[in-house]
């Protein structure tokens, strides 16, 4: 996984700040699940477009961003609360 992230960042840039802003915007729109989960190509494409990238962000790169975001924002509890509401 680390090699994929390093290779991608060498061709592009580190996307963590952009991921944080994109994820916060999605959460404010109450777009969770498929819309932000890196396992789904739709989420990776959406994030890639947000960053104006020519290629789709690989799963491994977005997973790292997702994990750092959730660790720093403790958003897991927010996500669970929103899921319970529905």
N, C-alpha and C positions, 0 to 999 in steps of 0.2 A: 504494500500500500504506500509506503513512504516513497518508493521510487516513482510511482505514478504521480504523486503530489509534487515532488521535486521537478520532474520533467515538465509537468503542466505549468508550474510557476516559472520555470526558466523560459518557457515560450510565451507566457502571458504575464501574470503578476499574482501576488498574494491577494486573495479575494475576501479575506475575513471581514474587513470593515464594510464592504459592499454587501456581503451576506447578512451581516447584522442588521443593516438598514433595510434590505429586502425582506428579511424574516419579520422584522418589526412591522413593516407595512402590511405584510400578509396577515399577521396576527391582528392588527387593527381592523382589517377587513373581515376578520373571522374566517379566514381561509386557512384551514389546517388540513391534516391528512395528506391526501394525494397532492394538494397544492404546495406543500412544503417538504414532504418526505423525500429524501434523496433516492429512495428505492424506486421512485416513479420517474420515468423519463419526462413526463409533463412538467414536473417540478424543476428538473435539471434544465430543461429547455427554457422555462420561464425565467429562471435565475440567470441563465446565459444571455438571454435577450436583455434583461435588466442591466447586465454588465457590458453590453454591446460587444460580446465576444463573437468571433467567427466560428468557433467550434463549441459544441455542447460540453459543459463541465462534466468531467468524469464522475462516476459514483463516488470513488475514493476521495476526491477533492472536496466534493460537497459534503460527504459524510464527516470529514474532519472539521469543516466549517460548522456543520450542524452540532457536532459534539462540543466544540468550544463555545458556541453560542448558548447551548443548553446548560453547560457547566457554569458559564459566567452570569447567566440570567436566571438560572434555576427555573426555566420555563416549563419543565415537566409538570409541575403542580398546576400551572395555568392551563396547560393542554388538557390534563385530566379533568379539571373543573369544567372546561368547555364541553368536553365529550359527555360528561354526566348530564349537563343541561339539556343536551339534545336527546 
